[in-house]
Amino acid sequence: SQTIHQWPATLVQPVGSPLSLECTVEGTSNPNLYWYRQAAGRGLQLLFYSVGIGQISSEVPQNLSASRPQDRQFILSSKKLLLSDSGFYLCAWSVWGAGELFFGEGSRLTVL
Amino acid sequence: RKEVEQDPGPFNVPEGATVAFNCTYSNSASQSFFWYRQDCRKEPKLLMSVYSSGNEDGRFTAQLNRASQYISLLIRDSKLSDSATYLCVVTAVSQGNLIFGKGTKLSVKP
């Protein structure tokens, strides 16, 4: 069966510090991979999605970046965090065209 | 017009009540529709897909009206465990990504 792992689960970072969130999927090949952010009181915002290794589409201009170094690995990074980067970050995967998204358990980021 | 709009919440209902959530979408070419459930501080999980003919899963019924670009979710005989935020989700046509509504919070009280 397919599983998705995301870490760290919780982190508190100072403004200006770097960020790295990692996500891996097991049990499937060539999944679509996604990074979403959910800020307090707001809906899910798609940040990045990837249909293959090295293929990243950015939905929202910001100080975040994503990389997909391996088929089932998706990384969200920032060189310098802003206060506005605080939120609940969710990695997800899907099979192309199937529609259903499977989410990781999320990473709760607080930038102070 | 926002891509996916949902009823403003929260909905506070007693156990056993019937509650309905509505959702409208702006892209008439959207292909697939879903309802997700998100518990507090947890990740969203698929509740049910929404088919053109309407579909039912136990106490849950989903309806789609393409002409009006409208989706609904009906919950009958509400349980305390139904308390959650319900997200309306629509797929974009080309790249396969999903567009989420902001969600409607449901609170079922004893």
Contacts between the chains, C-beta under 8 A, distances in Angstrom:
chain1	res1	chain2	res2	distance
A	32	B	96	6.0
A	32	B	97	7.9
A	34	B	97	7.0
A	36	B	100	7.8
A	42	B	102	6.6
A	43	B	87	7.6
A	43	B	100	5.4
A	43	B	101	6.2
A	43	B	102	3.5
A	43	B	103	6.2
A	44	B	44	7.1
A	44	B	87	7.2
A	44	B	100	4.1
A	46	B	97	5.9
A	46	B	98	7.8
A	46	B	99	7.7
A	49	B	95	7.2
A	49	B	97	5.3
A	51	B	95	7.6
A	51	B	96	7.7
A	57	B	95	7.1
A	59	B	97	7.8
A	88	B	41	7.6
A	90	B	43	5.7
A	90	B	44	7.6
A	94	B	96	7.0
A	94	B	98	7.9
A	96	B	96	5.6
A	97	B	96	6.1
A	99	B	31	7.9
A	99	B	32	4.1
A	99	B	34	6.6
A	99	B	49	7.2
A	99	B	91	5.3
A	99	B	96	7.8
A	99	B	98	7.0
A	100	B	34	7.0
A	100	B	46	5.3
A	100	B	49	7.5
A	101	B	36	8.0
A	101	B	44	7.6
A	101	B	46	7.5
A	101	B	89	7.9
A	101	B	98	5.8
A	103	B	43	3.8
A	103	B	44	5.7
A	103	B	45	7.1
A	104	B	43	6.4
A	105	B	42	7.4
A	105	B	43	5.6
A	106	B	42	7.4
A	106	B	43	5.1
A	108	B	41	7.6
